Amino acid sequence: MFKRFSPNYMALLLLLDGIFLQATLWLAMQLRFRLPYGQEMRLEWIPQFVYAPTVELHLVVAVLWLVGFLFAAVYTPRRIVQWYAEFQQVFLAHTAITFSLAGVLYMTHLELSRLTYLYFYILSLAALLGYRTLLRLWHRMHRHSARNSAHILFVGAGDLGQRIIEEFRHQAWPGLEFVGFLDDDPAKQHKRIAELPVLGNLDQAAEFVTTYAVDEVIIALPPRAHDRLANLVAILHQLPVRVRVVPTIFLSLCPVPP
Protein backbone atom coordinates (compact mmCIF):
# COMPACT_ATOMS: atom_id res chain seq x y z
CA MET A 1 0.00 0.00 0.00
CA PHE A 2 1.04 3.63 -0.35
CA LYS A 3 3.42 4.76 2.36
CA ARG A 4 2.76 8.25 3.60
CA PHE A 5 4.86 10.89 1.82
CA SER A 6 6.43 8.37 -0.57
CA PRO A 7 6.55 9.20 -4.31
CA ASN A 8 3.57 6.89 -4.83
CA TYR A 9 1.61 8.74 -2.18
CA MET A 10 2.42 12.08 -3.80
CA ALA A 11 1.28 10.72 -7.15
CA LEU A 12 -1.95 9.55 -5.53
CA LEU A 13 -2.56 13.05 -4.15
CA LEU A 14 -1.99 14.59 -7.57
CA LEU A 15 -4.41 12.15 -9.22
CA LEU A 16 -7.12 12.63 -6.59
CA ASP A 17 -6.73 16.41 -6.75
CA GLY A 18 -7.38 16.32 -10.48
CA ILE A 19 -10.44 14.10 -10.08
CA PHE A 20 -11.99 16.17 -7.30
CA LEU A 21 -11.34 19.46 -9.10
CA GLN A 22 -13.08 18.28 -12.25
CA ALA A 23 -15.94 16.72 -10.30
CA THR A 24 -16.57 19.83 -8.19
CA LEU A 25 -16.45 22.03 -11.28
CA TRP A 26 -19.28 19.98 -12.77
CA LEU A 27 -21.15 19.92 -9.44
CA ALA A 28 -20.85 23.69 -9.06
CA MET A 29 -22.66 24.14 -12.38
CA GLN A 30 -25.43 21.80 -11.27
CA LEU A 31 -25.91 23.67 -8.01
CA ARG A 32 -26.16 26.97 -9.90
CA PHE A 33 -29.37 25.74 -11.49
CA ARG A 34 -30.76 23.87 -8.51
CA LEU A 35 -30.23 26.24 -5.59
CA PRO A 36 -32.59 29.22 -5.21
CA TYR A 37 -29.87 31.87 -5.27
CA GLY A 38 -28.99 34.51 -7.83
CA GLN A 39 -30.77 35.33 -11.05
CA GLU A 40 -33.04 32.60 -12.38
CA MET A 41 -31.30 30.30 -14.81
CA ARG A 42 -32.58 27.38 -16.84
CA LEU A 43 -30.65 24.43 -18.19
CA GLU A 44 -31.70 25.19 -21.75
CA TRP A 45 -29.98 28.57 -21.48
CA ILE A 46 -26.51 27.07 -20.89
CA PRO A 47 -25.06 27.45 -24.43
CA GLN A 48 -26.18 31.07 -24.71
CA PHE A 49 -25.55 32.68 -21.34
CA VAL A 50 -23.53 30.75 -18.75
CA TYR A 51 -20.90 28.11 -18.26
CA ALA A 52 -21.16 25.10 -20.49
CA PRO A 53 -19.02 22.04 -19.69
CA THR A 54 -16.45 22.66 -22.39
CA VAL A 55 -13.20 20.79 -22.75
CA GLU A 56 -11.33 24.10 -22.79
CA LEU A 57 -12.53 25.12 -19.33
CA HIS A 58 -11.71 21.75 -17.80
CA LEU A 59 -8.24 21.88 -19.33
CA VAL A 60 -7.67 25.38 -17.97
CA VAL A 61 -8.58 24.23 -14.47
CA ALA A 62 -6.37 21.13 -14.73
CA VAL A 63 -3.32 23.05 -15.92
CA LEU A 64 -3.73 25.98 -13.51
CA TRP A 65 -4.04 23.77 -10.44
CA LEU A 66 -1.29 21.39 -11.46
CA VAL A 67 1.22 24.17 -12.08
CA GLY A 68 0.05 26.17 -9.07
CA PHE A 69 0.19 23.26 -6.64
CA LEU A 70 3.62 22.20 -7.89
CA PHE A 71 4.89 25.76 -7.56
CA ALA A 72 3.40 26.04 -4.05
CA ALA A 73 5.11 22.77 -2.98
CA VAL A 74 1.81 21.05 -2.19
CA TYR A 75 3.40 17.78 -3.35
CA THR A 76 6.75 18.31 -1.61
CA PRO A 77 6.93 15.76 1.24
CA ARG A 78 9.01 17.82 3.64
CA ARG A 79 6.51 20.71 3.42
CA ILE A 80 3.45 18.66 4.37
CA VAL A 81 4.61 16.30 7.11
CA GLN A 82 2.38 18.01 9.69
CA TRP A 83 -1.35 18.20 8.96
CA TYR A 84 -1.60 21.92 9.67
CA ALA A 85 1.29 22.65 7.31
CA GLU A 86 -0.34 20.64 4.52
CA PHE A 87 -3.74 22.27 5.05
CA GLN A 88 -2.18 25.73 5.04
CA GLN A 89 -0.30 24.96 1.81
CA VAL A 90 -3.46 23.67 0.12
CA PHE A 91 -5.65 26.55 1.32
CA LEU A 92 -3.25 29.30 0.28
CA ALA A 93 -2.42 27.72 -3.07
CA HIS A 94 -6.05 26.93 -3.88
CA THR A 95 -7.19 30.45 -3.03
CA ALA A 96 -4.45 32.10 -5.06
CA ILE A 97 -5.10 29.87 -8.08
CA THR A 98 -8.84 30.53 -7.89
CA PHE A 99 -8.15 34.25 -8.18
CA SER A 100 -5.87 33.52 -11.12
CA LEU A 101 -8.68 31.56 -12.75
CA ALA A 102 -10.81 34.71 -12.80
CA GLY A 103 -8.13 36.50 -14.82
CA VAL A 104 -7.75 33.59 -17.23
CA LEU A 105 -11.53 33.44 -17.78
CA TYR A 106 -11.58 37.15 -18.56
CA MET A 107 -8.70 36.95 -21.05
CA THR A 108 -9.93 33.82 -22.81
CA HIS A 109 -13.62 34.82 -22.85
CA LEU A 110 -14.62 31.53 -21.25
CA GLU A 111 -18.01 31.79 -19.57
CA LEU A 112 -18.52 31.01 -15.88
CA SER A 113 -21.23 32.59 -13.76
CA ARG A 114 -20.19 34.24 -10.52
CA LEU A 115 -22.20 31.86 -8.34
CA THR A 116 -20.77 28.85 -10.17
CA TYR A 117 -17.30 30.29 -9.59
CA LEU A 118 -18.04 30.70 -5.86
CA TYR A 119 -19.56 27.24 -5.55
CA PHE A 120 -16.55 25.74 -7.28
CA TYR A 121 -14.12 27.44 -4.89
CA ILE A 122 -15.97 26.26 -1.77
CA LEU A 123 -16.72 22.73 -2.99
CA SER A 124 -13.23 22.06 -4.33
CA LEU A 125 -11.53 23.42 -1.19
CA ALA A 126 -13.76 21.24 0.99
CA ALA A 127 -13.00 18.20 -1.19
CA LEU A 128 -9.23 18.79 -1.28
CA LEU A 129 -8.98 19.19 2.49
CA GLY A 130 -11.62 16.58 3.25
CA TYR A 131 -10.08 13.63 1.49
CA ARG A 132 -6.64 14.54 2.85
CA THR A 133 -8.13 14.41 6.35
CA LEU A 134 -9.57 10.97 5.64
CA LEU A 135 -6.24 9.72 4.30
CA ARG A 136 -4.45 10.89 7.43
CA LEU A 137 -7.07 9.31 9.68
CA TRP A 138 -6.83 6.07 7.72
CA HIS A 139 -3.06 6.11 8.00
CA ARG A 140 -3.22 6.69 11.75
CA MET A 141 -5.75 3.87 12.26
CA HIS A 142 -3.77 1.56 9.97
CA ARG A 143 -0.53 2.18 11.82
CA HIS A 144 -2.23 1.62 15.15
CA SER A 145 -3.97 -1.58 14.11
CA ALA A 146 -0.84 -2.96 12.47
CA ARG A 147 1.23 -2.01 15.53
CA ASN A 148 3.77 -0.33 13.31
CA SER A 149 6.59 1.45 15.12
CA ALA A 150 8.29 4.73 14.40
CA HIS A 151 11.69 3.91 12.89
CA ILE A 152 14.50 5.97 14.38
CA LEU A 153 18.02 6.30 12.95
CA PHE A 154 20.83 7.70 15.11
CA VAL A 155 23.71 9.69 13.66
CA GLY A 156 26.78 9.53 15.86
CA ALA A 157 27.75 6.36 17.74
CA GLY A 158 29.92 8.16 20.29
CA ASP A 159 29.24 8.81 23.95
CA LEU A 160 26.40 11.22 23.24
CA GLY A 161 24.61 8.85 20.89
CA GLN A 162 24.97 5.97 23.35
CA ARG A 163 23.60 8.10 26.16
CA ILE A 164 20.57 9.01 24.08
CA ILE A 165 19.89 5.32 23.43
CA GLU A 166 20.12 4.61 27.17
CA GLU A 167 17.65 7.38 27.94
CA PHE A 168 15.15 6.07 25.38
CA ARG A 169 15.40 2.59 26.85
CA HIS A 170 15.17 3.87 30.40
CA GLN A 171 11.96 5.74 29.60
CA ALA A 172 10.58 2.65 27.82
CA TRP A 173 8.60 4.72 25.31
CA PRO A 174 6.28 2.49 23.28
CA GLY A 175 6.04 2.44 19.49
CA LEU A 176 9.73 3.07 18.80
CA GLU A 177 12.07 0.90 16.76
CA PHE A 178 15.77 1.78 16.64
CA VAL A 179 17.28 1.12 13.22
CA GLY A 180 20.93 1.67 14.10
CA PHE A 181 23.77 4.18 13.94
CA LEU A 182 25.62 6.10 11.26
CA ASP A 183 29.17 7.15 12.08
CA ASP A 184 32.23 8.25 10.12
CA ASP A 185 34.70 6.46 12.41
CA PRO A 186 36.12 3.51 10.36
CA ALA A 187 36.79 1.56 13.56
CA LYS A 188 33.05 1.47 14.32
CA GLN A 189 31.83 0.33 10.94
CA HIS A 190 29.77 -2.87 10.89
CA LYS A 191 30.06 -3.27 14.66
CA ARG A 192 27.36 -3.22 17.33
CA ILE A 193 27.32 -0.36 19.78
CA ALA A 194 24.73 -0.15 22.55
CA GLU A 195 23.19 -3.29 21.02
CA LEU A 196 22.58 -1.52 17.70
CA PRO A 197 24.46 -1.98 14.41
CA VAL A 198 26.61 0.75 12.90
CA LEU A 199 25.13 0.66 9.40
CA GLY A 200 27.50 2.99 7.56
CA ASN A 201 28.82 6.54 7.39
CA LEU A 202 27.07 9.91 7.22
CA ASP A 203 27.29 10.06 3.42
CA GLN A 204 24.87 7.12 3.28
CA ALA A 205 22.19 8.83 5.37
CA ALA A 206 19.70 9.32 2.53
CA GLU A 207 20.16 5.71 1.41
CA PHE A 208 19.41 4.26 4.84
CA VAL A 209 16.50 6.63 5.48
CA THR A 210 14.84 5.21 2.36
CA THR A 211 15.89 1.57 2.90
CA TYR A 212 14.60 1.37 6.47
CA ALA A 213 11.61 3.72 6.00
CA VAL A 214 13.01 5.94 8.73
CA ASP A 215 10.55 8.32 10.38
CA GLU A 216 12.99 10.28 12.50
CA VAL A 217 16.73 10.96 12.49
CA ILE A 218 18.38 11.92 15.78
CA ILE A 219 21.76 13.57 15.31
CA ALA A 220 24.20 13.29 18.21
CA LEU A 221 27.49 14.58 16.83
CA PRO A 222 30.33 16.29 18.75
CA PRO A 223 31.11 20.00 18.16
CA ARG A 224 34.10 19.15 15.96
CA ALA A 225 31.68 17.66 13.39
CA HIS A 226 29.92 20.97 12.78
CA ASP A 227 30.64 21.00 9.04
CA ARG A 228 29.35 17.46 8.63
CA LEU A 229 26.26 18.35 10.64
CA ALA A 230 25.37 21.26 8.36
CA ASN A 231 25.72 19.15 5.20
CA LEU A 232 23.74 16.27 6.70
CA VAL A 233 20.84 18.47 7.78
CA ALA A 234 20.70 20.01 4.28
CA ILE A 235 20.42 16.53 2.73
CA LEU A 236 17.81 15.26 5.20
CA HIS A 237 15.80 18.42 4.73
CA GLN A 238 14.88 17.16 1.26
CA LEU A 239 13.45 13.91 2.63
CA PRO A 240 10.11 13.19 4.36
CA VAL A 241 11.74 12.60 7.73
CA ARG A 242 11.85 14.49 11.04
CA VAL A 243 15.32 15.62 12.09
CA ARG A 244 16.34 16.33 15.68
CA VAL A 245 19.76 17.59 16.71
CA VAL A 246 20.79 16.74 20.27
CA PRO A 247 22.75 19.58 21.91
CA THR A 248 26.14 18.52 23.25
CA ILE A 249 25.28 20.08 26.62
CA PHE A 250 23.16 16.95 27.15
CA LEU A 251 26.35 14.93 27.49
CA SER A 252 27.79 17.19 30.18
CA LEU A 253 24.56 17.07 32.18
CA CYS A 254 24.04 13.32 31.74
CA PRO A 255 27.51 11.75 31.30
CA VAL A 256 27.85 8.14 30.31
CA PRO A 257 28.62 6.12 33.42
CA PRO A 258 32.05 4.42 33.45
C-alpha positions in Angstrom: 0.0 0.0 0.0 1.0 3.6 -0.4 3.4 4.8 2.4 2.8 8.3 3.6 4.9 10.9 1.8 6.4 8.4 -0.6 6.5 9.2 -4.3 3.6 6.9 -4.8 1.6 8.7 -2.2 2.4 12.1 -3.8 1.3 10.7 -7.2 -1.9 9.6 -5.5 -2.6 13.1 -4.2 -2.0 14.6 -7.6 -4.4 12.1 -9.2 -7.1 12.6 -6.6 -6.7 16.4 -6.7 -7.4 16.3 -10.5 -10.4 14.1 -10.1 -12.0 16.2 -7.3 -11.3 19.5 -9.1 -13.1 18.3 -12.3 -15.9 16.7 -10.3 -16.6 19.8 -8.2 -16.4 22.0 -11.3 -19.3 20.0 -12.8 -21.2 19.9 -9.4 -20.9 23.7 -9.1 -22.7 24.1 -12.4 -25.4 21.8 -11.3 -25.9 23.7 -8.0 -26.2 27.0 -9.9 -29.4 25.7 -11.5 -30.8 23.9 -8.5 -30.2 26.2 -5.6 -32.6 29.2 -5.2 -29.9 31.9 -5.3 -29.0 34.5 -7.8 -30.8 35.3 -11.1 -33.0 32.6 -12.4 -31.3 30.3 -14.8 -32.6 27.4 -16.8 -30.7 24.4 -18.2 -31.7 25.2 -21.7 -30.0 28.6 -21.5 -26.5 27.1 -20.9 -25.1 27.4 -24.4 -26.2 31.1 -24.7 -25.5 32.7 -21.3 -23.5 30.8 -18.8 -20.9 28.1 -18.3 -21.2 25.1 -20.5 -19.0 22.0 -19.7 -16.5 22.7 -22.4 -13.2 20.8 -22.8 -11.3 24.1 -22.8 -12.5 25.1 -19.3 -11.7 21.7 -17.8 -8.2 21.9 -19.3 -7.7 25.4 -18.0 -8.6 24.2 -14.5 -6.4 21.1 -14.7 -3.3 23.0 -15.9 -3.7 26.0 -13.5 -4.0 23.8 -10.4 -1.3 21.4 -11.5 1.2 24.2 -12.1 0.0 26.2 -9.1 0.2 23.3 -6.6 3.6 22.2 -7.9 4.9 25.8 -7.6 3.4 26.0 -4.0 5.1 22.8 -3.0 1.8 21.0 -2.2 3.4 17.8 -3.3 6.7 18.3 -1.6 6.9 15.8 1.2 9.0 17.8 3.6 6.5 20.7 3.4 3.5 18.7 4.4 4.6 16.3 7.1 2.4 18.0 9.7 -1.4 18.2 9.0 -1.6 21.9 9.7 1.3 22.6 7.3 -0.3 20.6 4.5 -3.7 22.3 5.0 -2.2 25.7 5.0 -0.3 25.0 1.8 -3.5 23.7 0.1 -5.7 26.5 1.3 -3.3 29.3 0.3 -2.4 27.7 -3.1 -6.0 26.9 -3.9 -7.2 30.5 -3.0 -4.4 32.1 -5.1 -5.1 29.9 -8.1 -8.8 30.5 -7.9 -8.1 34.3 -8.2 -5.9 33.5 -11.1 -8.7 31.6 -12.8 -10.8 34.7 -12.8 -8.1 36.5 -14.8 -7.8 33.6 -17.2 -11.5 33.4 -17.8 -11.6 37.1 -18.6 -8.7 37.0 -21.0 -9.9 33.8 -22.8 -13.6 34.8 -22.8 -14.6 31.5 -21.3 -18.0 31.8 -19.6 -18.5 31.0 -15.9 -21.2 32.6 -13.8 -20.2 34.2 -10.5 -22.2 31.9 -8.3 -20.8 28.9 -10.2 -17.3 30.3 -9.6 -18.0 30.7 -5.9 -19.6 27.2 -5.5 -16.5 25.7 -7.3 -14.1 27.4 -4.9 -16.0 26.3 -1.8 -16.7 22.7 -3.0 -13.2 22.1 -4.3 -11.5 23.4 -1.2 -13.8 21.2 1.0 -13.0 18.2 -1.2 -9.2 18.8 -1.3 -9.0 19.2 2.5 -11.6 16.6 3.3 -10.1 13.6 1.5 -6.6 14.5 2.9 -8.1 14.4 6.4 -9.6 11.0 5.6 -6.2 9.7 4.3 -4.5 10.9 7.4 -7.1 9.3 9.7 -6.8 6.1 7.7 -3.1 6.1 8.0 -3.2 6.7 11.8 -5.7 3.9 12.3 -3.8 1.6 10.0 -0.5 2.2 11.8 -2.2 1.6 15.1 -4.0 -1.6 14.1 -0.8 -3.0 12.5 1.2 -2.0 15.5 3.8 -0.3 13.3 6.6 1.4 15.1 8.3 4.7 14.4 11.7 3.9 12.9 14.5 6.0 14.4 18.0 6.3 13.0 20.8 7.7 15.1 23.7 9.7 13.7 26.8 9.5 15.9 27.8 6.4 17.7 29.9 8.2 20.3 29.2 8.8 24.0 26.4 11.2 23.2 24.6 8.8 20.9 25.0 6.0 23.3 23.6 8.1 26.2 20.6 9.0 24.1 19.9 5.3 23.4 20.1 4.6 27.2 17.7 7.4 27.9 15.2 6.1 25.4 15.4 2.6 26.8 15.2 3.9 30.4 12.0 5.7 29.6 10.6 2.7 27.8 8.6 4.7 25.3 6.3 2.5 23.3 6.0 2.4 19.5 9.7 3.1 18.8 12.1 0.9 16.8 15.8 1.8 16.6 17.3 1.1 13.2 20.9 1.7 14.1 23.8 4.2 13.9 25.6 6.1 11.3 29.2 7.1 12.1 32.2 8.3 10.1 34.7 6.5 12.4 36.1 3.5 10.4 36.8 1.6 13.6 33.1 1.5 14.3 31.8 0.3 10.9 29.8 -2.9 10.9 30.1 -3.3 14.7 27.4 -3.2 17.3 27.3 -0.4 19.8 24.7 -0.1 22.5 23.2 -3.3 21.0 22.6 -1.5 17.7 24.5 -2.0 14.4 26.6 0.7 12.9 25.1 0.7 9.4 27.5 3.0 7.6 28.8 6.5 7.4 27.1 9.9 7.2 27.3 10.1 3.4 24.9 7.1 3.3 22.2 8.8 5.4 19.7 9.3 2.5 20.2 5.7 1.4 19.4 4.3 4.8 16.5 6.6 5.5 14.8 5.2 2.4 15.9 1.6 2.9 14.6 1.4 6.5 11.6 3.7 6.0 13.0 5.9 8.7 10.5 8.3 10.4 13.0 10.3 12.5 16.7 11.0 12.5 18.4 11.9 15.8 21.8 13.6 15.3 24.2 13.3 18.2 27.5 14.6 16.8 30.3 16.3 18.7 31.1 20.0 18.2 34.1 19.1 16.0 31.7 17.7 13.4 29.9 21.0 12.8 30.6 21.0 9.0 29.4 17.5 8.6 26.3 18.3 10.6 25.4 21.3 8.4 25.7 19.2 5.2 23.7 16.3 6.7 20.8 18.5 7.8 20.7 20.0 4.3 20.4 16.5 2.7 17.8 15.3 5.2 15.8 18.4 4.7 14.9 17.2 1.3 13.4 13.9 2.6 10.1 13.2 4.4 11.7 12.6 7.7 11.9 14.5 11.0 15.3 15.6 12.1 16.3 16.3 15.7 19.8 17.6 16.7 20.8 16.7 20.3 22.8 19.6 21.9 26.1 18.5 23.3 25.3 20.1 26.6 23.2 16.9 27.1 26.3 14.9 27.5 27.8 17.2 30.2 24.6 17.1 32.2 24.0 13.3 31.7 27.5 11.7 31.3 27.9 8.1 30.3 28.6 6.1 33.4 32.0 4.4 33.5 
